[in-house]
Amino acid sequence: MDIGISKDKQVNKENSTKVTTVKLSETTKHRLDHLKLYPRETYDEIAQRLLDILNLTMKNPQASRARLINLDKQRKRNFKEVK
């Protein structure tokens, strides 16, 4: 089962001209902020990454775990450089 995220992100981003508003609680917003890989990453990019990881988890749990570990290292490195 696929969660509905395009595997070709570039095509998906270029073709998406419509923008929508999503209401989030402050708690959810703060949780999403902590998932950013770099300070100016958009919530759309975060949501796409989360959906990609969810799809990968259903197909290959070990690969998704490795990806999460690498993303965490990247996030920590990027925010360490910003400070």
Secondary structure in CASP SS format (residue, H / E / C, confidence):
PFRMAT SS
TARGET T0000
AUTHOR 0000-0000-0000
METHOD secondary structure of the structure
MODEL  1
M C 1.00
D C 1.00
I C 1.00
G C 1.00
I C 1.00
S C 1.00
K C 1.00
D C 1.00
K H 1.00
Q H 1.00
V H 1.00
N H 1.00
K H 1.00
E H 1.00
N H 1.00
S C 1.00
T C 1.00
K C 1.00
V C 1.00
T C 1.00
T C 1.00
V C 1.00
K C 1.00
L C 1.00
S C 1.00
E H 1.00
T H 1.00
T H 1.00
K H 1.00
H H 1.00
R H 1.00
L H 1.00
D H 1.00
H C 1.00
L C 1.00
K C 1.00
L C 1.00
Y C 1.00
P C 1.00
R C 1.00
E C 1.00
T C 1.00
Y H 1.00
D H 1.00
E H 1.00
I H 1.00
A H 1.00
Q H 1.00
R H 1.00
L H 1.00
L H 1.00
D H 1.00
I H 1.00
L H 1.00
N H 1.00
L H 1.00
T H 1.00
M H 1.00
K H 1.00
N C 1.00
P H 1.00
Q H 1.00
A H 1.00
S H 1.00
R H 1.00
A H 1.00
R H 1.00
L H 1.00
I H 1.00
N H 1.00
L H 1.00
D H 1.00
K H 1.00
Q H 1.00
R H 1.00
K H 1.00
R H 1.00
N H 1.00
F H 1.00
K H 1.00
E H 1.00
V H 1.00
K C 1.00
END
